[in-house]
Amino acid sequence: LNGKNYLDWSTSVEMWFLGQGLYDHLTKRASEIDKEVRDEWQRANYQLVSLLWQSIEPRLMVHFRPYKTCYDIWKKARNFYANDIQRIYESVHGLTTLRMVDNDLPTYLNRAQSTIDELKLMLVSDDPQKILKKLDNMFMEFILQGLHKDYGSVRDQILINPVIPMQLKLQ
């Protein structure tokens, strides 16, 4: 994990844990594991935490070192990167500026698909209200993409805020 490759990193980690039969370490807390096997499960979890830490760039470890379970690291990474306003902006920018180069249709379509997949990941939620809010944020990002360069400072101020204002609040 380097701060810009969350989708690739999370997919790789998820597939490895699934392939090892250890996916529950990403999705369950120790308290959810049967008492009979909890001690063994926790020992394995500590080893897996070490493995996860090795997949994270050293400069980002300050955010992850306090977490001692795979579940907590997984949740922290998802919350930090899957809802990142800057990431939404970059993905929207990637989609709105996507152009085919050298008549290479397969490369163009692959880049388009990976950008769309990244945007779809940001919409994942079990709560329809959260999905609508995320869609509102994404639409606002499209609006920010169209701002004239003279309004770059306005765009930058909006992007550094933890909450994206709704379109009506900008009028």
N, C-alpha and C positions, 0 to 999 in steps of 0.2 A: 504494500500500500504506500503510495507516494503522494497522496493528496489529490491526484488527478485521474487515478485509474480505479476508482471504487468499483465500478461495474465489473471490470475484468478481475480484480482482486476477489471480490465477493463471490463471483461465479466459480473461480478456481478453488477458493477455500471451501465453498459449499460442496462442490463435486468431490473434493478430496475426503471431506468428512463423511459424505454419503457412501463413497467407495470403501471406506474403512469400517462402515457400520457404526459410526460415532456421531451421527448427525444430532442426536439428542444433547450432546455437549453444547451445541450452538443454540438450542431451542428450550432447554430446561435448566432450572436452577437446581442445586444440590438438594434442596428441601423437597423437590418434586420426585426424587428418586427413592425407590423402596429402601427402607432401612437396612435390609439384609445385604444389599449390594452397594450401599452408599459410600462406605470407606474406600472400596476398590475403585468405584466410579470417580471419586474425588482425586485419588492418586493419579489416575489416567488423565483427569482434567488438568491437573497441574502440569503434567508433561505436555499436554496439548496447548496450554497457555504459552509455554516456552516456544513451541513451534509457531504459534500465531505471532508472537513478538518478533520472531526472526523474519516474518513476512512483511513487517512494517518498517519503513525507513527510519533510521535513528532520529532524525529531526522531528518526527511525529510521535516518538515514544513518550514524550512528556505528557501527551494526552491519554495514553493507553497503559502506561506502567502501573498506575494505581489499581487497575482492575486485575483481579486474581482468578477470574473464571472465564472460560470461553464465552459463556452466555453474555457476560457483562461487556467483554471486548467487542463481540459481534453486535450487540445492541448499541454500544457507543459509536462504532464505526457507521452503522446504518443511520442513526440519528444525526450524526455529524455530517455525513457526506450525501446521504440520500435526500436530505431536505435543504441542502445548501443553496442559498439564493444565488451566489456567484456561479455555482454549477448549472443551475437552471438557465441563467443568463448565457453562459458559454455554450450550452447545448442549443438554446434557441438561436444564438448567433451562428453556430455551426450549421444549423438547418436553413436559416434564412440567407446565408452567404454561400451555400453549397453550389458548386459549379462543376460541370464535367470538363475535364482537362484531357487533351490529346485524344478525343473520341474514344476514351477507355470506359465503355459502358459498365462492365462488371465492377471496376473499382469505384465508379461513381455510385452505383446501386448499393454496394457494400458499405460505403461511407454513409449513405443516406439511411440505410437500415440500422447501422450501429448508433447513429445519432437519435433515431426514432426510439430504439430500444432504451437508450439512456433516458430519454424523456418519459417513456412509459414507466420505467422503474421509479421515477419520482412521484408517480400517481398512485402507487400501491398503498392501499389502506382498506380496512374492513368497514370503515365508517363512511357512508355516502357524503356526509357533510364535510369530512376532511378532504375527500376527493374533489368536491366542488370548490373548496378553498384553494386547493393546489392548482386546479384549473384556472381559477381567478388569478393566482400568482403567475401562472404560465402566460396567460393572456396579457398581463401587465408587462411581462418580459418582452413579448412581441411588440407592445407599444413602445417600450424603452428602446428597442432596436431601431425603430423608425425615427427617433429624435434627431433633429439637426445637430451637427457637431458643435454648434454654439451652446447647446444645452448639455454638453458632456458633464459639466460639474453637477447639474441637477441629477442626471442619471447616476453618477458616481455616489452621490449622497443617498439616493434611494437604495442602491445596491449594498451599501455598508450597514444599513439598518437591518435588524433581525426580522422585521415585519415589512412586507411589501404593501404599500398603500393600494387601495382599490382605485379603479379608474375614476370614479365619481369624486373622490377626495382630491384629485389633482385639478379639477375644473375650477 
